[in-house]
Amino acid sequence: MDDFNQDKEMILGMTKYDEYREKFIEQKRIEDIHENHIVFFVLFFVETYCMDICKRKITYKVSRPPLPLKNMLGLVLLSEILKESSARKIADFTKTDSVYKLVMEGIPVSKESVTRYKNYFIPYYEEILGKTVQMAKDFGLSEFIDVSVDGTKIKAYNSPYKVIRKHDLKKLIKILKGELDKDEIKKLKINARKFYYDERKTLNEKLELLERMYVELKISGQKSVPVNDVEARWMYNKKNKAELSYNLQTCVDCATHLILATYISQNPTDDYDLPIVTDMAIKNVGFKFENLLADAGYSNELVIQYLKNTGIEGFIPNATQSRENKDALKINPVSKDNVYIDYTNKFIVCFAGYLFTLKYQYEEEKIKKTSIGKIQYPNKIKSIYSNSEACRNCFYKDQCLTEKMTN
């Protein structure tokens, strides 16, 4: 019966979409636009699912009235789908291209307006993403049984050279507050001096931004902070090169490849971000998934405990399984690659076959010292497993244990 209702909803949804598209064809407004063009989907999606966003009042400190939100949202979404990021080109297309003219209903826009409305809709992107999921549910496109979580480093829009070092940052604050002589400016690095002489910001604006930068430095533990994107962090990319970046976490439906949720993390690794992005995806879909897939970067006790508590079946290889797939297992018999770990039942079996049960757990602050400063990672859960009798009589104890260890 549920399948029948789902099929019925899908048929009704497709019929509604077809009727919507036919309206434009009958009006002869799209003679040079193919009937299967993505623009019709965008228009249908905005008018059917996003009108509550489009009806919200918007005011600007300019004399001219604001542009219609419905048209501007359609324009922003269409340009993103067509991978057109240039505000100047998008503005030109609203005057010359039939597809863009259709979206704007003949209203031309300037490149400044395109940029302004792109920024206006940024706070609504998560809500809009949830509406795409709602549409997929209405059309019966997926049952959302299997999902996948992954992270990727996104380079920040900030030059690696446009940063202010912690030492200069402290001096700048004191100079602007009048606590240090202005002759100290000459001793600052070029970016700090440029910031001081920037006439586009008032004294209060400079101090407010510098205080915010200092807070970000204290949180990150790094040596420098980017000027244009203070929340970005130094992270190592896949080529092991340090870049100012964000860690984009994404939850995707395996059946349709539909993005269910995204989350921008400042953590340099994926270790503890899975629960956050998964909870966001569950909220958008409206119910829990059955299965979740992720790579070895998410294999830790916190994630396993989260999956157990939520009742989601996790398919996450540990580091050993990941190396096994790459044919890169460590030969050393006392390596963790030769140890079986059961996080669910809290025990491990060593390579000699002895059982070790969990004794206690504690959180450890994880800080890595690098050439770019200290990198603050999320606290790591440390687990102590013990079996003193096993180690005392084991033939391999000299290889496994240090002088201070007994088991």
Beta strands, then each sheet from edge to edge (+ up, - down):
strand 1: 146-155
strand 2: 163-165
strand 3: 224-226
strand 4: 233-236
strand 5: 242-253
strand 6: 259-265
strand 7: 291-293
strand 8: 313-315
strand 9: 340-342
strand 10: 347-349
strand 11: 355-370
strand 12: 373-386
sheet 1: 4+ 5- 1+ 7+ 8+
sheet 2: 2+ 3-
sheet 3: 4+ 5- 6+
sheet 4: 9+ 10- 11+ 12-
end
